Amino acid sequence: MTRINRTDCGTGQLCADEPSACDPSTGGECFFLAAKKGRGNNFDFELSGQSDGYIAATLSLDGTLGNGDKTYVCANNNGNVRFFGAVYNNSQLTLSPLEVNSVKGKITGRKIQCTFTASVPVPTTEQTVSQLESPAELTNQVSTAALGAPKEQYKSPPVDLGNPNATVTNQLSTSTTTKPTTKPTTTSHAITIQHSLTQALLIIVGVLGLNVL
């Protein structure tokens, strides 16, 4: 898997991070989501964070997070990466197949990292994106899996996924980052994303159910 870092943040890709301006390539705790626009509505995503279970990213089309939102989950399955698709409803994750391509991942201790390509639907209203740390599967092979309840780490208002220089804010934090930087400068909390492909962002953590393994 290509190394996940924040080199292109603010120029080639939009970055969301918690704490603010943290670097996913270092050993410190860092929840990180990057979105880089490809052809049409396709985006290349990078997802990184610390968890004993899973880390995930959620996209909401109605601006209300937790209303049947598509969720992309990267899990630690006994030291191996498992990628799941799910929907996020009322703070609960339910497995559901999602269309993604080029999925790659890596586990380093408690750090879970994944990269993948997915199509982002054009919203008719404001949307919400999110990151979670809990498991969900991309295919039907574990459709009965139980997903641990996610814990919110980051939540943003709607942002433009296609604008690498968009303002990013964490509604769960008192601090704000106006523009992503290429190097970590603080340990405060912040993140956001916005575009005609407008989404909002959330970071959550959780554990894997035994029947997921």
Secondary structure, 3 states (H helix, E strand, C coil): CCCCCCCCECCCEEEEEECCCCCCCCCCCCEEEEEEECCCCEEEEEEEEECCCEEEEEEECCCCCCEEEEEEEEEEECCEEEEEEEEEECCEEEECCCCEEEEEEEEECCEEEEEEEEECCCCCCCCEEEEECCCCECCHHHCCCCECCCEEEEEEEEEECCCCCCCEECCCCCCEECCCCCCCCCCCCECCCECCCEEEEEEEEECECHHHC
